[in-house]
Structures are given as structure tokens and as C-alpha cells.
Amino acid sequence: MAIIIGATKKQYLDDAVQAMDIHLTSKEVAYLEEPYTAHEIVGALASNPVGMLQS
């Protein structure tokens, strides 16, 4: 038996186990592995409140 850190409810563990049965196509895997391109910040954080974002 091993302690699993992070799950606070039995349902979370059940969901994690069920996720093992999900199979992605090679096209889905390729999409998820594409490099992320950062986008311009818009909305509330666009004004960069002091201490919220690095300059």
C-alpha cells in the first residue's frame, strides 16, 4: 500500500483510474505536444498590477 498525495476524495482517485482507459489518437497526441506560444495578456491583468507579473 502507498500513500497518494493530492487526492482529497475517493472520487478523485476513481476518476484518475478511469482516465487510464482513455486512448488518444496520434493526431491528438501531436496536437497536445505542439509547442505553446504565449499570447498577449488582455483583460484585468493587462495593466500589470504591481507584484502580479514579472516585467
C-alpha distance matrix in Angstrom:
0.0 3.8 7.0 9.5 12.9 16.0 15.3 17.0 17.3 15.4 18.3 17.6 14.3 16.3 19.0 17.0 15.8 19.4 20.7 19.4 22.3 24.9 27.2 29.8 33.2 34.4 36.8 34.1 32.1 35.4 36.2 32.9 33.3 36.9 37.6 37.8 41.2 41.6 44.0 46.5 45.2 46.9 46.9 46.0 44.7 47.7 49.6 46.9 46.7 46.7 43.3 41.6 42.0 42.9 46.5
3.8 0.0 3.8 6.4 9.5 12.8 12.8 14.9 15.8 14.7 17.4 16.0 13.0 15.7 17.9 15.5 15.0 18.8 19.5 18.5 21.7 23.9 26.2 28.4 31.8 32.8 35.1 32.2 30.1 33.2 33.9 30.4 30.7 34.2 34.7 34.7 38.1 38.3 40.8 43.2 41.9 43.7 43.7 42.8 41.3 44.2 46.1 43.3 43.1 43.0 39.6 38.0 38.4 39.2 42.8
7.0 3.8 0.0 3.8 6.3 9.6 9.9 11.7 13.2 12.8 15.7 14.0 11.7 14.9 16.8 14.7 15.1 18.8 19.2 18.9 22.3 24.1 26.6 28.5 32.1 33.2 35.0 32.0 30.0 33.0 33.3 29.7 30.2 33.5 33.7 33.3 36.6 36.4 38.8 41.0 39.4 41.1 40.9 39.8 38.3 41.5 43.2 40.4 40.0 39.9 36.5 34.9 35.6 36.6 40.2
9.5 6.4 3.8 0.0 3.8 6.5 6.8 9.5 11.1 11.0 13.2 11.0 8.9 12.4 13.8 11.4 12.4 16.0 16.1 16.1 19.6 21.0 23.6 25.4 29.0 30.1 31.8 28.6 26.7 29.8 29.8 26.2 26.9 30.1 30.4 29.9 33.1 33.0 35.3 37.5 36.0 37.6 37.5 36.5 35.2 38.2 40.1 37.5 37.2 37.4 34.1 32.2 32.8 33.9 37.6
12.9 9.5 6.3 3.8 0.0 3.8 6.0 8.3 11.1 12.2 14.1 11.3 10.5 14.3 14.9 12.7 14.7 17.9 17.4 18.0 21.5 22.4 25.0 26.2 29.8 30.8 32.1 28.8 26.9 29.7 29.4 25.7 26.4 29.3 29.2 28.3 31.3 30.8 33.0 35.0 33.3 34.9 34.7 33.5 32.1 35.2 36.9 34.2 33.8 33.8 30.5 28.8 29.5 30.7 34.3
16.0 12.8 9.6 6.5 3.8 0.0 3.8 6.2 9.2 11.1 12.2 9.1 9.5 13.2 13.1 11.4 14.1 16.8 16.1 17.4 20.8 21.1 23.9 24.9 28.5 29.6 30.5 27.0 25.6 28.3 27.6 23.9 25.0 27.6 27.5 26.3 29.2 28.5 30.4 32.3 30.4 31.8 31.4 30.2 29.0 32.2 34.0 31.5 31.1 31.5 28.3 26.3 27.1 28.7 32.3
15.3 12.8 9.9 6.8 6.0 3.8 0.0 3.8 5.7 7.4 8.6 5.8 6.4 9.9 10.3 9.4 11.9 14.4 14.4 16.0 19.0 19.7 22.9 24.3 28.0 29.6 30.5 26.9 25.9 28.9 28.1 24.6 26.1 28.9 29.2 28.0 30.9 30.4 32.0 34.0 32.1 33.2 32.6 31.6 30.8 34.0 35.9 33.7 33.3 34.0 31.0 28.8 29.7 31.6 35.2
17.0 14.9 11.7 9.5 8.3 6.2 3.8 0.0 3.8 7.0 8.6 7.2 8.6 11.6 12.3 12.4 14.7 16.8 17.2 19.2 21.9 22.6 25.9 27.3 31.1 32.9 33.6 29.9 29.1 32.1 31.0 27.6 29.3 31.8 32.1 30.5 33.2 32.4 33.7 35.4 33.2 33.9 33.0 31.6 31.1 34.5 36.2 34.1 33.3 34.0 31.2 29.1 30.5 32.6 36.2
17.3 15.8 13.2 11.1 11.1 9.2 5.7 3.8 0.0 3.8 5.4 5.5 7.1 9.1 10.3 11.3 13.2 14.8 16.0 18.1 20.3 21.3 24.9 26.6 30.4 32.5 33.3 29.6 29.1 32.4 31.3 28.0 30.1 32.7 33.3 31.9 34.7 34.1 35.2 37.0 34.9 35.4 34.4 33.3 33.1 36.5 38.3 36.5 35.8 36.8 34.2 31.8 33.2 35.4 39.0
15.4 14.7 12.8 11.0 12.2 11.1 7.4 7.0 3.8 0.0 3.8 5.4 5.3 6.3 8.7 10.0 10.9 12.5 14.4 16.2 18.1 19.6 23.3 25.5 29.2 31.6 32.6 29.1 28.7 32.1 31.3 28.2 30.3 33.2 34.2 33.1 36.1 35.8 37.1 39.2 37.3 37.9 37.1 36.3 36.0 39.2 41.3 39.5 39.0 40.1 37.4 34.9 36.1 38.2 41.7
18.3 17.4 15.7 13.2 14.1 12.2 8.6 8.6 5.4 3.8 0.0 3.8 5.4 4.9 6.0 8.5 9.8 10.4 12.2 14.6 16.1 17.2 20.9 23.0 26.7 29.2 30.0 26.5 26.4 29.9 28.9 26.0 28.4 31.1 32.3 31.2 34.1 33.9 35.0 37.1 35.3 35.7 34.9 34.4 34.4 37.4 39.7 38.2 37.9 39.3 36.8 34.1 35.1 37.4 40.8
17.6 16.0 14.0 11.0 11.3 9.1 5.8 7.2 5.5 5.4 3.8 0.0 3.8 5.5 5.1 6.2 8.7 9.9 10.6 13.1 15.2 15.9 19.4 21.1 24.9 27.1 27.9 24.2 23.8 27.2 26.2 23.0 25.2 28.0 29.0 27.8 30.8 30.6 31.9 34.1 32.4 33.1 32.5 32.0 31.6 34.7 37.0 35.2 35.1 36.4 33.8 31.1 31.9 34.0 37.4
14.3 13.0 11.7 8.9 10.5 9.5 6.4 8.6 7.1 5.3 5.4 3.8 0.0 3.8 5.4 5.0 6.2 8.6 9.8 11.3 13.7 15.2 18.6 20.8 24.5 26.7 27.9 24.5 23.8 27.2 26.8 23.6 25.5 28.6 29.7 29.0 32.2 32.3 34.0 36.4 34.9 35.9 35.5 35.1 34.5 37.4 39.8 37.9 37.9 38.9 36.1 33.5 34.1 35.9 39.4
16.3 15.7 14.9 12.4 14.3 13.2 9.9 11.6 9.1 6.3 4.9 5.5 3.8 0.0 3.8 5.5 5.2 6.3 8.7 10.3 11.8 13.6 17.3 19.8 23.5 26.0 27.3 24.0 23.7 27.3 26.8 24.0 26.2 29.3 30.8 30.3 33.5 33.8 35.3 37.8 36.5 37.2 36.8 36.6 36.3 39.1 41.7 40.0 40.2 41.5 38.8 36.0 36.6 38.5 41.8
19.0 17.9 16.8 13.8 14.9 13.1 10.3 12.3 10.3 8.7 6.0 5.1 5.4 3.8 0.0 3.8 5.4 5.1 6.2 9.0 10.4 11.2 14.9 17.0 20.7 23.3 24.2 20.7 20.7 24.2 23.5 20.7 23.2 26.1 27.7 27.0 30.1 30.5 31.8 34.3 33.1 33.8 33.6 33.6 33.3 36.0 38.7 37.2 37.6 39.1 36.6 33.6 34.0 36.0 39.1
17.0 15.5 14.7 11.4 12.7 11.4 9.4 12.4 11.3 10.0 8.5 6.2 5.0 5.5 3.8 0.0 3.8 5.5 5.1 7.0 9.6 10.5 13.8 15.8 19.6 21.6 22.9 19.5 18.8 22.4 22.0 19.0 20.9 24.1 25.6 25.2 28.5 29.0 30.8 33.5 32.5 33.5 33.6 33.7 32.9 35.5 38.2 36.4 36.9 38.2 35.5 32.6 32.7 34.4 37.6
15.8 15.0 15.1 12.4 14.7 14.1 11.9 14.7 13.2 10.9 9.8 8.7 6.2 5.2 5.4 3.8 0.0 3.8 5.4 5.5 7.8 10.0 13.2 15.9 19.6 21.8 23.6 20.5 19.8 23.5 23.6 20.9 22.7 26.0 27.8 27.8 31.3 32.1 33.9 36.8 36.0 37.1 37.3 37.4 36.6 39.2 41.9 40.1 40.7 41.9 39.1 36.3 36.4 37.9 41.1
19.4 18.8 18.8 16.0 17.9 16.8 14.4 16.8 14.8 12.5 10.4 9.9 8.6 6.3 5.1 5.5 3.8 0.0 3.8 5.3 5.7 7.6 11.2 14.1 17.6 20.4 21.8 18.8 18.7 22.5 22.3 20.0 22.3 25.4 27.6 27.5 30.9 31.9 33.4 36.3 35.6 36.4 36.6 37.0 36.6 38.9 41.9 40.4 41.1 42.6 40.1 37.1 37.0 38.8 41.8
20.7 19.5 19.2 16.1 17.4 16.1 14.4 17.2 16.0 14.4 12.2 10.6 9.8 8.7 6.2 5.1 5.4 3.8 0.0 3.8 5.3 5.4 8.9 11.1 14.9 17.3 18.7 15.5 15.2 18.9 18.7 16.3 18.5 21.7 23.8 23.8 27.2 28.3 29.9 32.9 32.4 33.4 33.9 34.5 33.8 36.0 39.0 37.5 38.5 40.0 37.5 34.4 34.1 35.7 38.6
19.4 18.5 18.9 16.1 18.0 17.4 16.0 19.2 18.1 16.2 14.6 13.1 11.3 10.3 9.0 7.0 5.5 5.3 3.8 0.0 3.8 5.6 8.1 10.9 14.4 16.6 18.6 15.9 15.0 18.8 19.4 17.0 18.6 22.1 24.4 24.9 28.5 29.9 31.9 35.1 34.8 36.1 36.8 37.4 36.5 38.6 41.6 39.9 41.0 42.3 39.6 36.7 36.2 37.4 40.3
22.3 21.7 22.3 19.6 21.5 20.8 19.0 21.9 20.3 18.1 16.1 15.2 13.7 11.8 10.4 9.6 7.8 5.7 5.3 3.8 0.0 3.8 6.3 9.9 13.0 15.8 17.8 15.4 15.2 19.0 19.5 17.8 19.8 23.1 25.7 26.4 29.8 31.5 33.2 36.4 36.3 37.4 38.1 39.0 38.3 40.2 43.4 42.0 43.2 44.8 42.3 39.2 38.6 40.0 42.7
24.9 23.9 24.1 21.0 22.4 21.1 19.7 22.6 21.3 19.6 17.2 15.9 15.2 13.6 11.2 10.5 10.0 7.6 5.4 5.6 3.8 0.0 3.8 6.6 10.0 12.9 14.5 11.8 12.0 15.7 16.0 14.4 16.8 19.8 22.6 23.2 26.5 28.3 29.8 33.1 33.2 34.2 35.1 36.2 35.5 37.3 40.6 39.3 40.7 42.5 40.2 36.9 36.2 37.6 40.2
27.2 26.2 26.6 23.6 25.0 23.9 22.9 25.9 24.9 23.3 20.9 19.4 18.6 17.3 14.9 13.8 13.2 11.2 8.9 8.1 6.3 3.8 0.0 3.8 6.7 9.5 11.6 9.6 9.7 13.3 14.2 13.2 15.2 18.2 21.3 22.4 25.8 28.0 29.7 33.1 33.6 34.8 36.1 37.5 36.6 38.0 41.5 40.2 42.0 43.7 41.4 38.2 37.1 38.2 40.6
29.8 28.4 28.5 25.4 26.2 24.9 24.3 27.3 26.6 25.5 23.0 21.1 20.8 19.8 17.0 15.8 15.9 14.1 11.1 10.9 9.9 6.6 3.8 0.0 3.8 6.5 7.9 5.8 6.3 9.7 10.5 10.0 12.1 14.8 18.1 19.3 22.6 24.9 26.6 30.1 30.9 32.2 33.7 35.4 34.4 35.6 39.1 38.0 40.0 41.7 39.6 36.3 35.0 36.0 38.1
33.2 31.8 32.1 29.0 29.8 28.5 28.0 31.1 30.4 29.2 26.7 24.9 24.5 23.5 20.7 19.6 19.6 17.6 14.9 14.4 13.0 10.0 6.7 3.8 0.0 3.8 5.3 5.1 6.3 8.6 9.9 10.8 12.4 14.5 18.2 19.8 22.8 25.5 27.1 30.7 31.9 33.2 35.0 37.0 36.0 36.8 40.4 39.5 41.7 43.6 41.6 38.3 36.7 37.6 39.4
34.4 32.8 33.2 30.1 30.8 29.6 29.6 32.9 32.5 31.6 29.2 27.1 26.7 26.0 23.3 21.6 21.8 20.4 17.3 16.6 15.8 12.9 9.5 6.5 3.8 0.0 3.8 5.5 5.1 6.1 8.6 9.9 10.5 12.4 16.0 18.3 21.2 24.3 26.1 29.9 31.4 33.0 35.1 37.2 35.9 36.4 40.0 39.0 41.4 43.1 41.2 38.0 36.0 36.6 38.2
36.8 35.1 35.0 31.8 32.1 30.5 30.5 33.6 33.3 32.6 30.0 27.9 27.9 27.3 24.2 22.9 23.6 21.8 18.7 18.6 17.8 14.5 11.6 7.9 5.3 3.8 0.0 3.8 5.5 5.1 6.2 8.8 9.9 10.8 14.6 16.5 19.0 22.1 23.6 27.3 28.9 30.4 32.5 34.8 33.8 34.0 37.7 37.0 39.6 41.5 39.8 36.5 34.5 35.2 36.5
34.1 32.2 32.0 28.6 28.8 27.0 26.9 29.9 29.6 29.1 26.5 24.2 24.5 24.0 20.7 19.5 20.5 18.8 15.5 15.9 15.4 11.8 9.6 5.8 5.1 5.5 3.8 0.0 3.8 5.4 5.1 6.3 8.7 10.1 13.8 15.0 17.8 20.5 22.0 25.6 26.8 28.2 30.1 32.2 31.2 31.8 35.4 34.6 36.9 38.9 37.1 33.8 32.0 32.9 34.6
32.1 30.1 30.0 26.7 26.9 25.6 25.9 29.1 29.1 28.7 26.4 23.8 23.8 23.7 20.7 18.8 19.8 18.7 15.2 15.0 15.2 12.0 9.7 6.3 6.3 5.1 5.5 3.8 0.0 3.8 5.4 5.1 6.2 8.8 12.2 14.0 17.2 20.0 22.1 25.8 27.1 28.8 30.9 32.7 31.3 32.0 35.5 34.3 36.6 38.2 36.2 33.0 31.2 31.8 33.5
35.4 33.2 33.0 29.8 29.7 28.3 28.9 32.1 32.4 32.1 29.9 27.2 27.2 27.3 24.2 22.4 23.5 22.5 18.9 18.8 19.0 15.7 13.3 9.7 8.6 6.1 5.1 5.4 3.8 0.0 3.8 5.5 5.1 6.3 10.0 12.4 15.3 18.5 20.5 24.3 26.0 28.0 30.4 32.5 30.9 31.2 34.7 33.6 36.3 37.9 36.0 32.9 30.7 31.0 32.4
36.2 33.9 33.3 29.8 29.4 27.6 28.1 31.0 31.3 31.3 28.9 26.2 26.8 26.8 23.5 22.0 23.6 22.3 18.7 19.4 19.5 16.0 14.2 10.5 9.9 8.6 6.2 5.1 5.4 3.8 0.0 3.8 5.4 5.4 9.0 10.3 13.0 16.0 17.6 21.3 22.9 24.6 26.9 29.1 27.8 28.0 31.7 30.8 33.5 35.3 33.7 30.4 28.3 29.0 30.3
32.9 30.4 29.7 26.2 25.7 23.9 24.6 27.6 28.0 28.2 26.0 23.0 23.6 24.0 20.7 19.0 20.9 20.0 16.3 17.0 17.8 14.4 13.2 10.0 10.8 9.9 8.8 6.3 5.1 5.5 3.8 0.0 3.8 5.6 8.4 9.3 12.6 15.1 17.1 20.8 21.9 23.8 25.9 27.7 26.2 26.9 30.4 29.2 31.5 33.2 31.3 28.1 26.2 26.9 28.6
33.3 30.7 30.2 26.9 26.4 25.0 26.1 29.3 30.1 30.3 28.4 25.2 25.5 26.2 23.2 20.9 22.7 22.3 18.5 18.6 19.8 16.8 15.2 12.1 12.4 10.5 9.9 8.7 6.2 5.1 5.4 3.8 0.0 3.8 6.3 8.6 12.0 14.9 17.5 21.3 22.7 25.0 27.5 29.1 27.2 27.7 31.1 29.6 32.1 33.4 31.4 28.5 26.2 26.4 28.0
36.9 34.2 33.5 30.1 29.3 27.6 28.9 31.8 32.7 33.2 31.1 28.0 28.6 29.3 26.1 24.1 26.0 25.4 21.7 22.1 23.1 19.8 18.2 14.8 14.5 12.4 10.8 10.1 8.8 6.3 5.4 5.6 3.8 0.0 3.8 6.3 9.1 12.5 14.9 18.7 20.6 22.9 25.7 27.7 25.8 25.8 29.2 28.0 30.8 32.3 30.6 27.6 25.1 25.2 26.3
37.6 34.7 33.7 30.4 29.2 27.5 29.2 32.1 33.3 34.2 32.3 29.0 29.7 30.8 27.7 25.6 27.8 27.6 23.8 24.4 25.7 22.6 21.3 18.1 18.2 16.0 14.6 13.8 12.2 10.0 9.0 8.4 6.3 3.8 0.0 3.8 6.4 9.7 12.7 16.3 18.3 21.1 24.0 25.8 23.5 23.4 26.6 25.2 28.1 29.3 27.6 24.9 22.1 21.8 22.9
37.8 34.7 33.3 29.9 28.3 26.3 28.0 30.5 31.9 33.1 31.2 27.8 29.0 30.3 27.0 25.2 27.8 27.5 23.8 24.9 26.4 23.2 22.4 19.3 19.8 18.3 16.5 15.0 14.0 12.4 10.3 9.3 8.6 6.3 3.8 0.0 3.8 6.4 9.3 12.9 14.6 17.4 20.3 22.0 19.8 19.7 23.0 21.7 24.6 26.0 24.5 21.6 18.9 19.0 20.1
41.2 38.1 36.6 33.1 31.3 29.2 30.9 33.2 34.7 36.1 34.1 30.8 32.2 33.5 30.1 28.5 31.3 30.9 27.2 28.5 29.8 26.5 25.8 22.6 22.8 21.2 19.0 17.8 17.2 15.3 13.0 12.6 12.0 9.1 6.4 3.8 0.0 3.8 6.4 9.9 12.3 15.2 18.4 20.5 18.2 17.5 20.8 19.8 23.0 24.6 23.5 20.7 17.7 17.7 18.2
41.6 38.3 36.4 33.0 30.8 28.5 30.4 32.4 34.1 35.8 33.9 30.6 32.3 33.8 30.5 29.0 32.1 31.9 28.3 29.9 31.5 28.3 28.0 24.9 25.5 24.3 22.1 20.5 20.0 18.5 16.0 15.1 14.9 12.5 9.7 6.4 3.8 0.0 3.8 6.9 8.8 12.0 15.2 17.0 14.5 13.9 17.1 16.0 19.2 20.9 19.9 17.1 14.1 14.4 14.9
44.0 40.8 38.8 35.3 33.0 30.4 32.0 33.7 35.2 37.1 35.0 31.9 34.0 35.3 31.8 30.8 33.9 33.4 29.9 31.9 33.2 29.8 29.7 26.6 27.1 26.1 23.6 22.0 22.1 20.5 17.6 17.1 17.5 14.9 12.7 9.3 6.4 3.8 0.0 3.8 6.3 8.9 12.4 14.8 12.8 11.6 15.0 14.8 18.2 20.4 20.1 17.0 14.4 15.3 15.3
46.5 43.2 41.0 37.5 35.0 32.3 34.0 35.4 37.0 39.2 37.1 34.1 36.4 37.8 34.3 33.5 36.8 36.3 32.9 35.1 36.4 33.1 33.1 30.1 30.7 29.9 27.3 25.6 25.8 24.3 21.3 20.8 21.3 18.7 16.3 12.9 9.9 6.9 3.8 0.0 3.8 6.3 10.0 12.4 10.5 8.4 11.8 12.1 15.6 18.0 18.3 15.5 13.0 14.1 13.5
45.2 41.9 39.4 36.0 33.3 30.4 32.1 33.2 34.9 37.3 35.3 32.4 34.9 36.5 33.1 32.5 36.0 35.6 32.4 34.8 36.3 33.2 33.6 30.9 31.9 31.4 28.9 26.8 27.1 26.0 22.9 21.9 22.7 20.6 18.3 14.6 12.3 8.8 6.3 3.8 0.0 3.8 7.0 8.8 6.8 5.3 8.9 9.1 12.4 15.1 15.5 12.4 10.5 12.4 12.4
46.9 43.7 41.1 37.6 34.9 31.8 33.2 33.9 35.4 37.9 35.7 33.1 35.9 37.2 33.8 33.5 37.1 36.4 33.4 36.1 37.4 34.2 34.8 32.2 33.2 33.0 30.4 28.2 28.8 28.0 24.6 23.8 25.0 22.9 21.1 17.4 15.2 12.0 8.9 6.3 3.8 0.0 3.8 6.8 6.5 4.8 8.5 10.0 12.8 16.1 17.0 13.9 12.9 15.3 15.3
46.9 43.7 40.9 37.5 34.7 31.4 32.6 33.0 34.4 37.1 34.9 32.5 35.5 36.8 33.6 33.6 37.3 36.6 33.9 36.8 38.1 35.1 36.1 33.7 35.0 35.1 32.5 30.1 30.9 30.4 26.9 25.9 27.5 25.7 24.0 20.3 18.4 15.2 12.4 10.0 7.0 3.8 0.0 3.8 5.6 5.4 8.1 10.0 11.8 15.4 16.7 13.5 13.6 16.6 16.9
46.0 42.8 39.8 36.5 33.5 30.2 31.6 31.6 33.3 36.3 34.4 32.0 35.1 36.6 33.6 33.7 37.4 37.0 34.5 37.4 39.0 36.2 37.5 35.4 37.0 37.2 34.8 32.2 32.7 32.5 29.1 27.7 29.1 27.7 25.8 22.0 20.5 17.0 14.8 12.4 8.8 6.8 3.8 0.0 3.8 5.6 6.8 8.2 8.9 12.6 13.9 10.9 11.9 15.3 16.0
44.7 41.3 38.3 35.2 32.1 29.0 30.8 31.1 33.1 36.0 34.4 31.6 34.5 36.3 33.3 32.9 36.6 36.6 33.8 36.5 38.3 35.5 36.6 34.4 36.0 35.9 33.8 31.2 31.3 30.9 27.8 26.2 27.2 25.8 23.5 19.8 18.2 14.5 12.8 10.5 6.8 6.5 5.6 3.8 0.0 3.8 5.4 5.2 6.8 10.2 11.1 7.9 8.2 11.5 12.3
47.7 44.2 41.5 38.2 35.2 32.2 34.0 34.5 36.5 39.2 37.4 34.7 37.4 39.1 36.0 35.5 39.2 38.9 36.0 38.6 40.2 37.3 38.0 35.6 36.8 36.4 34.0 31.8 32.0 31.2 28.0 26.9 27.7 25.8 23.4 19.7 17.5 13.9 11.6 8.4 5.3 4.8 5.4 5.6 3.8 0.0 3.8 5.4 8.3 11.5 13.0 10.4 9.6 12.1 11.8
49.6 46.1 43.2 40.1 36.9 34.0 35.9 36.2 38.3 41.3 39.7 37.0 39.8 41.7 38.7 38.2 41.9 41.9 39.0 41.6 43.4 40.6 41.5 39.1 40.4 40.0 37.7 35.4 35.5 34.7 31.7 30.4 31.1 29.2 26.6 23.0 20.8 17.1 15.0 11.8 8.9 8.5 8.1 6.8 5.4 3.8 0.0 3.8 5.9 9.1 11.5 9.8 9.7 12.0 11.3
46.9 43.3 40.4 37.5 34.2 31.5 33.7 34.1 36.5 39.5 38.2 35.2 37.9 40.0 37.2 36.4 40.1 40.4 37.5 39.9 42.0 39.3 40.2 38.0 39.5 39.0 37.0 34.6 34.3 33.6 30.8 29.2 29.6 28.0 25.2 21.7 19.8 16.0 14.8 12.1 9.1 10.0 10.0 8.2 5.2 5.4 3.8 0.0 3.8 6.3 8.0 6.4 6.0 8.4 8.4
46.7 43.1 40.0 37.2 33.8 31.1 33.3 33.3 35.8 39.0 37.9 35.1 37.9 40.2 37.6 36.9 40.7 41.1 38.5 41.0 43.2 40.7 42.0 40.0 41.7 41.4 39.6 36.9 36.6 36.3 33.5 31.5 32.1 30.8 28.1 24.6 23.0 19.2 18.2 15.6 12.4 12.8 11.8 8.9 6.8 8.3 5.9 3.8 0.0 3.8 6.2 5.5 7.3 9.9 10.5
46.7 43.0 39.9 37.4 33.8 31.5 34.0 34.0 36.8 40.1 39.3 36.4 38.9 41.5 39.1 38.2 41.9 42.6 40.0 42.3 44.8 42.5 43.7 41.7 43.6 43.1 41.5 38.9 38.2 37.9 35.3 33.2 33.4 32.3 29.3 26.0 24.6 20.9 20.4 18.0 15.1 16.1 15.4 12.6 10.2 11.5 9.1 6.3 3.8 0.0 3.8 5.6 7.4 8.9 9.6
43.3 39.6 36.5 34.1 30.5 28.3 31.0 31.2 34.2 37.4 36.8 33.8 36.1 38.8 36.6 35.5 39.1 40.1 37.5 39.6 42.3 40.2 41.4 39.6 41.6 41.2 39.8 37.1 36.2 36.0 33.7 31.3 31.4 30.6 27.6 24.5 23.5 19.9 20.1 18.3 15.5 17.0 16.7 13.9 11.1 13.0 11.5 8.0 6.2 3.8 0.0 3.8 5.8 7.2 9.3
41.6 38.0 34.9 32.2 28.8 26.3 28.8 29.1 31.8 34.9 34.1 31.1 33.5 36.0 33.6 32.6 36.3 37.1 34.4 36.7 39.2 36.9 38.2 36.3 38.3 38.0 36.5 33.8 33.0 32.9 30.4 28.1 28.5 27.6 24.9 21.6 20.7 17.1 17.0 15.5 12.4 13.9 13.5 10.9 7.9 10.4 9.8 6.4 5.5 5.6 3.8 0.0 3.8 7.0 9.5
42.0 38.4 35.6 32.8 29.5 27.1 29.7 30.5 33.2 36.1 35.1 31.9 34.1 36.6 34.0 32.7 36.4 37.0 34.1 36.2 38.6 36.2 37.1 35.0 36.7 36.0 34.5 32.0 31.2 30.7 28.3 26.2 26.2 25.1 22.1 18.9 17.7 14.1 14.4 13.0 10.5 12.9 13.6 11.9 8.2 9.6 9.7 6.0 7.3 7.4 5.8 3.8 0.0 3.7 6.3
42.9 39.2 36.6 33.9 30.7 28.7 31.6 32.6 35.4 38.2 37.4 34.0 35.9 38.5 36.0 34.4 37.9 38.8 35.7 37.4 40.0 37.6 38.2 36.0 37.6 36.6 35.2 32.9 31.8 31.0 29.0 26.9 26.4 25.2 21.8 19.0 17.7 14.4 15.3 14.1 12.4 15.3 16.6 15.3 11.5 12.1 12.0 8.4 9.9 8.9 7.2 7.0 3.7 0.0 3.8
46.5 42.8 40.2 37.6 34.3 32.3 35.2 36.2 39.0 41.7 40.8 37.4 39.4 41.8 39.1 37.6 41.1 41.8 38.6 40.3 42.7 40.2 40.6 38.1 39.4 38.2 36.5 34.6 33.5 32.4 30.3 28.6 28.0 26.3 22.9 20.1 18.2 14.9 15.3 13.5 12.4 15.3 16.9 16.0 12.3 11.8 11.3 8.4 10.5 9.6 9.3 9.5 6.3 3.8 0.0
